[in-house]
């Protein structure tokens, strides 16, 4: 469905079963998915539907128990070793003993880049997320929204083509969230990145994505894939247009269908 | 009554003064003199008795008027300490003869001192240097009163020197035995304690990292380390003396055994303290074991490691002193304590105890200062 460009992520018959004390839990079952270059794909679904697990499988933080998955044509492990992606977690996970600039520079230090290259990249990515002037602050001196922006800067700093984001704005208030969503779209438009974005907010998913993957739980699986027809330029008030609302309604229907056998 | 603000300490101090006046004589010689007016006895507080009662009453009364808090604290401070000084200096020559009035007056002065500290604690100064000064003054007055009461009670009640010498005698002993104390500190602290502390803590730290890196060590070593920590030091010390000789090396060995385990356990706990998310983050950077250790897990473990360093700073001192009870060359703090007890030189024992307490506090304080500088980011340090 992405035409000629090679797939960034391609999964087929992917399954993952956790062995817990209460017996096996099927977190993912039979997931087929292809994500092309420069796509913005959202994963949406109720908790327990495996959307975070799927992202973690792409990132090689979990190993699938069946099926195949490739990232940039490699196994996820090889892709991770090659630092093929940046990952943004639910919380900022900044190190409190490092200043903002040294937090953003952490992956660059690990990659062993030169000091000059590090400084230049830190400056560029902090500009990108509007955090210039806060280089010398410690994370605990910043608001939650700024911390999350710093963690996005950290994921951007090592310039991978793939950005994996796991409910990055889930803990923030509505206004900050709108603002960061706008900035994220801008960033996606101005760079050449593919973004996988986990969320449980329908408006957020519809506003951001070129494609929305609706998932449902027990077992975690893909229940619907919705292509967005919205234009690339998306001001915040696009959320009041009938086109936006129509897509949101489809997503909601998809979520409901997945829930139908549940109380 | 607008000009009055009663405090229970001041009121009680005045009441105690009145009771003391009613009881009359403050010492046995004075009671004898009162009973037999014809004979001329020399007795304590001939000239200063009225002055002392007057000072307590005056300071208590002034403190209860509406004057600035700082002035109130100064009045109380001067009153309480002047009375205490008069009491203690007056009893010299008549040790052990004090009667109830003496102790009532001491209690009254102490209540004024208490009130003084309470007033100072209530001050909320703006300038940071006054806040720092207050932080030092309040515990200093507190500590001074422990010494004052100790001095006044041991002298007034005539407590035998062997049971508890007054602090002034201990102070005089410290001043006159500085070379001996210095040699003991050099032997015990600068040799046995420092060496044992560094090696024991270092070995605990390295073992913790090895146990973290090599799973079989974690399973095999930690339970054994646990057992080593349960070894009674009293039992181990003579064996260490047999192995490593009489000099400081055997004491350092005891200190190593004592400090090893707290560091091991705390470091192991600290290495597990970093969050899952942070460790996943390092994994997404394809960070290796040592990089993750240096950049994430050790900084996250720092509060635990400093905890162990603080515990060890006092353990090391105890270990070295106790180990010296089992044989040393004729120098060392533990050696001095055990021999001077036998020679009934209790003031020298107390002098060693005071020096050990001072050294231990300085040691602990230095570690705590370094901790503040290193773990400035931790909520317990940055305060929030």
Interface residues (C-beta under 8 A of the other chain):
Chain A: X59 X60 X61 X80 X81 X82 X83 X85 X86 X87 X89 X90 X91 X93 X95 X96 X97 X106 X107 X109 X110 X111 X138 X140 X158
Chain B: X275 X277 X278 X280 X281 X282 X283 X284 X285 X286 X287 X291 X295 X296 X299 X302 X375 X376 X377 X378 X382 X384
